Amino acid sequence: MRIIDPHVHMYSRTVDDYERMSLSGIEIVVEPAFWLGSERTSVHTYYDYFRHILDFEPTRAKKYDIEHYSCIAANPKEANNLELALQVVEGMEPFLEHPRCLAVGEIGFDKITDAEEQVMRKQLELAKKMDMLVMVHIPHFNKREGTKRTIAILEEIGMRPEKVLLDHNIEETVDLALEYGAWAGMTIYPGKITPERAIAIMKQHGTDRVMINSACDWGPADPISVPRTCKRMKEAGFSQEEIQKVVWNNPYEFYKMSGKLHV
């Protein structure tokens, strides 16, 4: 079984996690830019972080036979510091051109504020200008309305749905993501969604354009939740081909549209 974890935050993990992931069959990880747990006070702290995940993390991962890629963005949780977030976006283009950057992300809503929308729009316009993929964080609260509002913005800006990954889906949002034509990510993480719930969603909606991830970070995350879910899927009656589609084919097909994924 070949596995991609399409959403991880290895900046906050140890080399032991890389080893466990490799031993569990994970060959590729994608690290979107995220909130580090404390407020940043300077645009340069963002840029240092972007350099870290683009240049240093791939060297850590390679020692465990894992290919590491990133997405670059001003994360929605930090968008409410509007002045700083807009400064970050202004300087993002060189980082987006990096050969290890596959997409603009993660962007979207956190508290569904006007500032978050403004920062999302700026980054979507940048992605459209550069013809890049986008990874979109749908909010953890008021999810259905937040997802509807996100899709309306994507449509207004003219993003191509097949170049959009809407992540953190649950039962009440998957239909919206798939009907829009985007790829639908589900995060196997305490407080987000369990393997059993993800399996039930896939039984209802199928496996086309669906992928799962760990979003492992400094919280109570499991960096091998994707391979664990593979086992649960097999026990639930999914074929080897269906499982491989969810954990390899779908994320690979999405990210290869960047033109930078070479495995």
N, C-alpha and C positions, 0 to 999 in steps of 0.2 A: 504494500500500500504506500503510494507516494502522497505526501501531505504538504500543503502550504498553509501557514497560519497568516491570513491576510490582514491582521490587525493586532500588533503587539507593541509594548513599550519597554524594550529591552534596556533602555537607559536606566531603568529602576530595578533591573534583575541582575543576578550574579552569573558567573561562568558555570556554576553548577546547573543552572536552569538551561543554558545552552546545551550542556551535555545531556540532560534528561530529554530535551526536545529532540536532539539528534538520535538518541537511542530509541525514541518513540516513533521515528520515521519522518520527522519534519525536515524538509530539505530547503524550504524558502520561507523567510519571514518578511513582512512589510511593516515598517514602523512609522505611523503617522505622528505628526507633531502634537504634543499634548501639554496639559497643565502640569507643572512639576510639583504642585502641592503648596507653594507659597507664591506671593505676588512678586512679579519681576518689575524692576524699576527703571530699566534702560533697554533701548532697542538692541544694544550690543549683547546683552545677555541672551536674547533670542538668537542672534546670529551665531554666537558661540555654541549654543545648543544645536542649531541646525548643522554646524560643521561637525559637531560630535556625532550626531546620528548618521550623517552622510559619509564621514571618513573613518571614524574610530570604530563604531559598532560593526561595520562589515569585517574589520580585521579580527575582532573578538569572535564573531560568528564563524568565520572561515576556519578557525582552529578546530571547530567541531563539525566541519563539513556542512555548514548551513550558509546559504546565500542570503545576505541581508540587504534589503532595499528600504527606502523611506518615502514618505509624503511630507511636504512642507506647507505650513500654514500658520496663521494666527488662530489659535484654537478658540472655539466659541466661549469657553469658560473664562477666557481672558479678554474677550471682545468688549466688555463693559468699561474697561479702561480705554475709552474710544481713541483719545489722542495718541496713546502709545501704540495701540493695535494698528491704527492707520499708518503710523511710521514704519511698523514692521512690514506691512503689505507693500509699502513704497519701495522697500529694499529687497523684496523676495526674489525677483526675477533671476539673478545669478544663481541662487540656490535651486530654483526650479529647473535650471538648465543642466544641473549636475547629472552625470550619467547614472547615479544611484537613486535619483528622485523620479518616482513613477507617476506621481499625481499631486494635485493641490489638495491638502487635507491634513487633519480633519477639520472641516468647516461646518457651519450650520448654526443651530440654536441650542442654547442651554436653558436660560430662563425666558426665552422668547421675548427679548427686548428690542427696541428700535435700534440701539447700538449694535446688537448682535446681527440684526438684519443688514445694517449698513456695511459692516465688516464682511459679512457673507457675500453681499452683492459685489463689493470691490474685488474679492478674490475670485468669484465666478467670472467677472469680466476679464480678469487677468488670465484665468484658465482658458476662456474662450479665445482671447487674443493669441495665446500660445498654443492653442489646440491641444490642451492637456486633459487628462482624466481628472475627475474630482471624487473624493471620498467625503461623504456628507454625514455628519453626526446628527441624528434626529434626537429631539430632547427626551430626557428620562421622565419628565412629567408632562401631563397634558399631551401625550404622544400623538394621538390621532390628529388633533387640530394642528399641532406643531408640524406634523408630516404633511398635512394638506397645504399649510402655508409655505413650507419649504418647496414643495412641488410646484406651487403657483409661481414662486420666484424663479425656479429653474426654467419653467416654461416661458415666463416673461423675458428672461435674458436670452433664451434661445439655445440652451444647452441641449446637446444630443443625448437622449435618455440612455442609450447604450454605453455612453462614456461616463455614466454616473453610478456610483455605489452608494446606496442609502443604507447606513449601518445602524445597529442597535434595534433592529425590528423585534416586535413581539406580535402576539396574536392579532391585535387590533390595527396593525400597520402594514403587515406583509402584503395584503391585497392591494393597498394603495401603491406601494413600491413597484409591484409587478405589473399592475395595470398601467402605470405611468411608462413602463418600459425599461426601468433601471434594474440594476442588480441589487439583490436584497441580502444584506448581511445580518446574522444573528450572533450575539455575543454570549458565550457560555461562561457565566461569571456569577458569583453569588449576588443576589439582588437584581440581576438583569434577566437571565433566562436559564433554565435547567436543560440538561440533555433531553429529558423526557418531554418538555414543552417544545423544544426545537423539533424533535422527532414527530410529535403530533402535528405541528405546523407543516412539515414536509409531507406527511401523509395526506393532509388536506389539500395543499397547494402544489405538490410535486417538487421536483428538484431542479427545474430549469431556472437558471439565473439566481440560484440560491447558494450561499456559502456561509460557513460558520467560522468563528474566531474566538480567541481567548481574551483579547484586549488586556493581557497580563500587564500589571503595573505594580505600584507600591501598596495596593490594597490587597484584599483577601482573594487574590487571583490564583488560578492554576495554569501554569504555562503549558501543560499537556492536556488541557481540557478538550482540544480538538481530537487527538487520537483516542482519548477516553470515549468521546461521543461516537467515534467510528465503531468502537466495540458495541456500544449500546444500539447503534443503527443496525448492525449485523444481527444482534439478538432480537431486534424488533421486526426482522424479516426483509430488510433492504438488501438488494443484491450487491455483490462486489462492485459491479459497474456503477450502480447508483451512488454508492458511498464514494467511489473514486471521483465521480462527477462533482460531488459537493465539495470535497476536500482538496481536489487538485485541478480538475478540468475547468471548473467555473472560475476560480480565482486566477488561474493561469490565463484563460481566455480574456478576462477583463484586463489584467495588468499588462498583457503582451501588446495591447493596443497603444501603450505608451511608446513602443518602439525601443525600449531600453531593457526589457526583461530578457536575459540571455541565459538559458539553462539547458 
